[in-house]
Amino acid sequence: MPNEQIIVGGGLGGLAAAIHLARLGLRVRLLEKNEQLGGKLSQVVADGYRFDTGPSLLTMPWVVRELFAAAGQQADDWLTIVPVDPICRYVWPDGTRWEHHRALPDLIADIARLAPQDVIGFFRLMAFGARIYQATAAPFLLAPFRGWHDFLTPRLVRDAPALDAFHTLDQAVRRYLRSPYLRQVFNRYATYNGSSPYRTPATFAIIPYIEFATGGWYIKGGMYVLVQALQRLAERLGVAIETRSEVVEVLVRDRRARGVRLADGRELPAARVIVNSDALHGLRHLVAPEHRRHWSDRRIDRQEPSCSGFVVLLGIDRDYPLLAHHTLFFSSDYPAEFRAIFERQVPAPEPTIYVAATCRSDPDHAPPGGMNLFVLVNAPALSERVAWEREAGGYRDLVIRLLERRGLPDLQRHIRYEQLITPLDFAERTRSWRGALYGAASNQPLAAFLRPPLRAPDVRDLFFVGGATHPGGGMPLVLLSGRAVAGLIAREIGVHAPGRT
């Protein structure tokens, strides 16, 4: 139908946009190339084990609740959102352990045991993150950011010093903390947007502030339950959802998006097109070069990609008490790890390893006495320097050996199910640009303001949602991108915008 809003991709951003647009009374069609929705938030169920294969921790749960409220629903009628405690257990090569507990008294007691000199520094670091949040939440995170004219407002100019964009996250962390262990913990948050703490702006101290302030949460049944609930909600609102429907081109006439062409040759007309694949991939491969003067092939190819991920799904037949719901095994040389990923563009020889075991919160995610381990290592984006078809098996063996040395003895012997997911898989399945998980890296000052915009600058009625556009990666921000685009469209058609936009 020519008055349909067509959404390309059924990740969280696309689903959020579909729900908000349907609530505006618009006809919406969502096209997903895979068999199931979710994008990077997917699941694998096999041999009695269940795995989330994407985001594993929810922050800012009010964003999810507001999305359901915008559709006239109570989130608690659809989802069970529960706190995780400890939010994460950290393990270092020398045997040191530290836990991020939810309750402030427990958290401070744990900091005091590890580094008593850093208790005051922790509060100062949180105050620094709070100032950044206060400066950016209303004009940037919670509103459609349309470009520099939005940034150069009296309020943001006034608050610009609070952003500290010309120091790195590592420099900010060192300003407040002395313990090398806690410095590594807080530097780790740069990976939440796929960047290096030694290059990403101190502005991103907002990420640990949000997690420490709002807590870490889990959705009972697994994070993929959120995708299933949003799909049911969208369908209840009248959204037409088609899976196995790959879009290969956005049709542009007279500088307006007029519809899409599918891999099977069909052309579907549309009033507007919202692309939920990676924004850089969508620009490069769905929009003809003559229609994107601001985002030419050359400009896109010059962008530094965020890191990708190397994932090993392990179903094992024993329990390791060391593992919490979330456990992080740090490398012994964090700077070297990021130099390998971003400078040499090769896998780190001694990577930090993240393990999620949802069976700690949902015991039926593994057979009795067993565990379901989602093992993630930061990896470089695709380049000619790594041939994952040949190297994945060897890197998998290295990761297993490291885990065995760090506290999971005889892990190899207890594996009963296994699956590898490499940057090649992310590029193919989710159309991630160069397999990067977060689009372009945030390894430069003001990087957050330089992402591909929500609205295509050269084509009217073409929009982008997802982690590679505004306001960034992570489940809550991706959901907010869908709300922001719906807000832009609501203004165009003269109806009440959704949420706070």
Residue, then its C-alpha position, 0 to 999 in steps of 0.5 A: m500500500p502506498n500509504e504504508q510505513i515500511i520497516v526494514g528489519g525486525g530488531l528492537g529498534g524496528l519493533a519499537a518504531a512499529i509499535h509507536l507508529a501503529r499507535l499513531g494510527l498509521r499502517v505499518r509493515l515490517l520486513e525481516k530477512n531471517e526466520q525470526l525477529g530480534g536482530k542481534l537479540s536472538q536465541v538458540v535452543a538445542d539439546g536441552y540448552r537455551f542461549d540468548t545470543g545477544p544482549s544479556l543485561l538490561t539497564m534503564p528498565w523504565v524504557v521497556r515499561e514506557l514502550f508498553a505504556a505507550a501502547g496502552q499496556q502494562a509491561d508486567d502483564w507481558l514480562t517479568i523483569v527481575p534484578v540480577d545480584p551480583i550484577c557481575r562477578y569479576v575475576w583476574p589472572d592473579g586470582t583476585r575477585w570482586e563483585h558488583h552488588r546492587a545494594l549500595p551498602d554491599l557495593i561500598a563494602d566490596i569496594a572497601r575490601l578491594a581498595p579502601q582508598d577508592v571509596i571516595g573516588f568511586f562516589r566522585l566518579m559517579a558524580f562525574g557520570a551523573r553530571i554527564y547524564q544530566a547534561t545529555a539526557a533531555p536534549f540527546l538521549l531522550a529526544p530525536f537528535r537531528g544534527w549539530h543545530d540540536f547540539l548547539t543550544p544554549r543549554l548544551v553549550r552551557d553544559a559542554p564542559a561536563l561532557d569532558a569529550f577531549h579526555t579519554l574514559d581511561q583518563a577520567v577513571r584514573r582521575y578518580l580511582r587508584s586501584p588497577y582492578l577498579r580501573q579495569v572494571f570501569n574501563r570495561y564499560a567502553t566495550y558497551n559501545g564497542s570502543s577502546p577505553y584508551r580512545t573513547p571520550a570520557t563522556f562515556a562515563i555515563i555508561p557505568y553511571i547508568e548501570f550503577a544507578t539503575g541496576g542490572w536486570y534480566i527478563k525471566g525466560g531469557m532476553y529473547v522473551l522481550v522480542q517475542a512480547l514486542q512481536r505479539l504487541a505489534e501484531r495486536l496493534g495491526v502491524a503486518i510482519e513478514t519474515r524471510s523477506e529480504v530488502v535489497e534496495v530502498l526505492v528513491r524517486d524525486r529525492r523521496a523514499r517511495g518504497v523497497r525492492l525485495a530479493d524476490g523481485r517484489e517492489l512495495p510502495a511506501a509513504r516512508v521507509i525506516v531501516n533497522s539494519d545497521a545504519l552504515h550497512g543500510l546506507r552503503h547497500l540499500v541506498a544508491p550512491e547518487h542519493r546519499r551525497h552526505w554519506s558517500d561510499r568513501r565516507i562510509d568506508r573511512q569510518e572506524p568500525s566498533c569491535s565485533g564479537f567472537v561467541v562460543l555457546l557451550g552446553i556443559d554437563r557440570d556446574y562451576p560454582l565460580l560462575a554467577h549469572h554474569t562473570l568476567f575474566f579479565s586479561s592481564d594486559y588490557p591496553a594490549e588487548f585493545r591495541a590488538i583489536f583496533e590498531r592491528q585488527v587481529p584477535a587479542p592473544e589473551p582476551t578478556i572473556y565474558v560468560a553469561a549463564t542464564c541458568r543461574s536465574d532460569p534453571d530450566h535453561a540447562p539439563p539438571g546438573g548442567m550449565n548453558l554458557f554464552v562465552l563472548v570475546n571482543a574481536p576486531a571487525l572484518s578485515e583482510r587480516v583475519a580469515w575467520e573461516r580458517e581461524a575460528g577453531g584455533y581461537r575457540d581452543l585458545v578461549i577454552r584453555l584460558l577459561e580452564r586456567r582461570g577457574l573452570p577446570d576440565l571445561q573441554r571434557h564437559i562440553r555436550y553442545e557447542q556452536l561458534i558465532t564469528p564476526l562473519d556470522f554477525a555480518e551475514r545474519t544481522r547485516s552488521w557493517r563489517g560485522a561490527l556490533y555497534g556500527a562505527a566506533s566511538n574512539q574520537p571526541l564528540a563521537a556520539f554526535l557524529r553517528p549516522p542520523l535518524r533522518a537520511p540527510d539526502v532522501r526525504d521520508l527515509f529514516f534509520v533506527g538501531g544501535a548504529t544511529h542515535p542515541g547508540g547501542g544497548m537495548p534501552l537506547v535502541l528502543l529509544s531510537g525507535r521512539a525518536v523516529a516515530g516522534l519525528i514522523a508524528r511531528e510531520i503529520g501533526v499528531h501527538a508524539p510518543g513518549r517524551t519526544 
